[in-house]
Amino acid sequence: MSPALIRIENLRCGYGERIVLDQINFEVFAGEVVAILGGSGCGKSTLMKHMIGLYDPMSGRVEIGGDDLASASGALRERILRRFGVMYQSGALFGSMTVLDNVRLPLESFSNLDDESIELVARLKLRLVGLEDFASFLPSELSGGMQKRAAIARAMSLDPAILFLDEPSAGLDPVTSAELDALIRRLTEIQGMTIVVVTHELASINAIADRAVMLDRDAKGIIAIGSPAELARHEDIRVRRFFLREAETP
C-alpha cells in the first residue's frame, strides 16, 4: 500500500467550548481520492479547516507527510503548507485579476522563478484544466464550472502533492459537475495527485472517490470508512440511507 500522506489521530475539534468532532482517526494514502461526506451540520468543513491548518485542534494531531501541522512553526510550517493546495467552495478568485494572474499569484509570492518561468508554469496549469484559451478573462466572465477549474489551477500552481477541494460541485448543473468530476479523476490518474474532497453530492462521490469518510452530526465523529460501494451496503442504517437516498421513516 502507498504511504499515508495524511494521518489524523484522535482529533477533537470545534469552536470555543463547543465540540463538533471527537476521536477522529483516519489516513489518506498517496494517489487516492478520499471524500469526506455526511449530512448538513456534520462537521465536513470543520474537519477540512483543521486539516489545512486554518484552526488548531482542541486535541489530537493532523500529520501531513509525517509532520504535525498544529505544532509546527516557522520554516517547518511553511514547508508543510507548501505540500498541499486548496480550492475553496466559492473559488475565492481575485475578481480584479485575470485568470492567468490568479494562477501566477502563488508563484510570484512563494517561488524563486523568474517572470518568464512563472508565465510558462501558470499557462501549463491552465492548459491542464482546459482553460488555456481563457487566460485573459476576468473571473466574472467565466461560468461557475470554469471558475472552479481556474481555482483548481491556482491550487496546483506550486505543484503540491495533495489537493483539498471544498464542495467542488456545489451550485453546478449535472453536466458541468460531471465534467469537473472527470477532471478530478484525471488529476489523480495522470498527475498522481492525492485529493481530499469535501462533498455531499452522491453522484460525485460515486464517480471520483476511492474511499469515503462519513461523518455524523449526532455521533460527532466518523460512522463509516470505505469505498462508496462498501458504504452503500454498510450495516449502519444511517450510512445506507445516505447512499441509497432514503428518507428516515417517522
N, C-alpha and C positions, 0 to 999 in steps of 0.2 A: 504493500500500500504506500502511496505517496506520503511524504512527511506532512505533519499538521502545520499549516502556516498560521492558523489562528487557534488559540486554545482558551476557552472560557472556563474558569474554575471557581465554583462556589460563589458566583456573582450575586450580590444583592444590590439593587439599585432603586432609586426613587427620587423624590423631591422633598426637601425639608425632612420631616419625620415620617412622611407617607411612603411606605414600601410598595413599589409597583411590581417588582420581580424579585424572587428569592431563590437561592440554591440553583442557579443556572449553570449547567455543565454541558458543554459540547465542544467539538472540534470541527474545523474546516480544513480539508486537505487540498494540497496543490492540484490545480487543474479542474476542480469541480465547481458546479454551481449549486449553492445552498440557498433555499428560500426560507425566510423567516415569515411565518404566517400565523393567522388566528383572527378571531372576531374583533370588532371595534373595541378599543379601550383595553386590549390585552397586553399592551406594552411593546409592540413591534418597534415603533420609532424610538421609544426609550432605550431599548436594547441596542439599536444601531448607534444612537448618540453616545452611548457608553463604549461601544466597540471602536468608534473612531476618535475617542478622547475628548468629545465636547463636554462630557461630565465625568467626574471621578466616581467610582463605585463607593457605596457605603462600606462594603467589604468584598473580598474576593479579588480575582485577577482577570485581566484581559491581556493575554500574551499575543504579540504579533512577531512572528519569526523567533519565538523563544524569549523575547524581552517584554517585561511588564510595562504596559503603556502608562498606567496611572503613577507609578513610582519613578518613571524616567524623567529626566530634566536635561536642559542644555542641549549639547550636541547629540546625545543619545536619543532624546525625544524627537529631535528634528529628523534623525535617520529613520526612526520608526515611522513617523508621519509620511516620509517620502516613499515608504513601501506600499502605500495604498492611495487610490484616488476615489473621490466621492461625487456621485451625481445626486443632487437633491431633487425632491419631488417637483418643485417649481421650475427646475432647471437652473435658476439663480444666475442666469447670464446677465452681464452688464449691458443694459439697454442702449447706452450711448456709444458702445463699441461694436465694430463689425464682428461677424462670426470668427473671422481669422484672428482678429486682435484678441478676442476672448480666449482662443486656444493658445495664442502666443504668450498671454499674460503670465502663467506659471513658469514658463521657460525664461522669460525676462526677469522674473523675480527670484527664481531658485536654481538657475543653471548658469554655467560659465560660458555658454555657447555664444558665438558671435551672431550678429544680426542675420547674416545670410543663412547660417545653420538653423537658427530659430525659425526663420521663414520656411525652410525646407521641411523641418520636423512638423510644424503646425499644419502645413498643407498635406503632408503624408497622413496625419491623423484625420483630417477632414476627408481625405480620399477613402480611408478605412471605413468611415461611417456613411459614405456615399454623398458627401456634401461638398466635394471639391469645386463644384460649379456655383456654390453659394457663399464663397469666402467673403465677398464684399457686401453681403446683405447684413442688415441690422436684425437682431432677434425678433423685433416686431413684424418684420417682413416674412418670417418663416411660419409654417404651420406648427401646431403643437408637437407633432411627432418629430419634425425636423429640429425643433428646439431641444427636445430630449436627446437627439443624436449629437447635436452640437455640444451639449453638456457632457455627454459621454466622451466625445473627442477631447474636450478640455481636461476631463478627469484622467485621460490616458496620456496627456502631454509629456509627463515626466517618466513615462514607461514604468508605472507601478506594477508590482506582482499581483496586487489584489485590487478589485473594483468593488465598491459599495454602491448599490443602486437603490434609492428610496422611492418606492412606488413608481417605477418607470412607465407603467401602462395607465396610470391614473389620468382620466379625462380624455383618453384616446378612443377613437372608434375601433371596432373589431379588426378591420383590415390593417390599420396603422399599428395597432397593438401587436398583431401577428408579425408584421414586418420588423418591429423592434425586438420581438422575441427571437426571430431568426438572426438578427444582428448579435444579440447576446450569446446565442449558441455558437455563432461563427467566431466570436472573440475567444471563446474557450477552446474550440476545436482547432483553430488556425493559429491563434496567438498564444495559446497555452495559459490564458489568464484564469485566475481564481476569482470567482464572483459571488458576492453575498447580496441577495435581493430581498428587500422588504416588500411584501405584496399581499393582497388579499384576493387577487384575480386568479380564479381557479384555472382558467384556460392557460394563462401564462405559467402557472406552477407546473401543470402537466407538460407544457411544451419545453420548458427550459431546465427544470430542477433535476439534478441527480439525487439530491436528498432534500428533505424539508424538516424544519424545526417548528413544531406547532406550540404556540403559547395559549394559555387560557387565563382570562381575567380573574375568575374566582379562585383558581389554583395558584395564582401569582407565580406561574412558572411553566415549565415545559411539560406537556402531557403526551407528546409523541415525537419520535425522530425516526425517519426512514424515507424510502423512496415514495413518490406520490402513489404508486401502485400499492405499496405496502400500507400506506396510511388509509387508502380507500377501503381496505378490508380490516382495519385495525379493530382490536377488541373493545376499545373505548368508544362508546356511542357518540360522544362529543366529537371525536375525530371523524368517524364515519359520516355523521350528519354534515360536517363541513364539506367533505369531498363528494358526497352524494347529493348535496344541496337540498337536504331535508329539513323542514321546519320542525322545531320542537313541539311535540303534542302537549296540549294543556292538561 
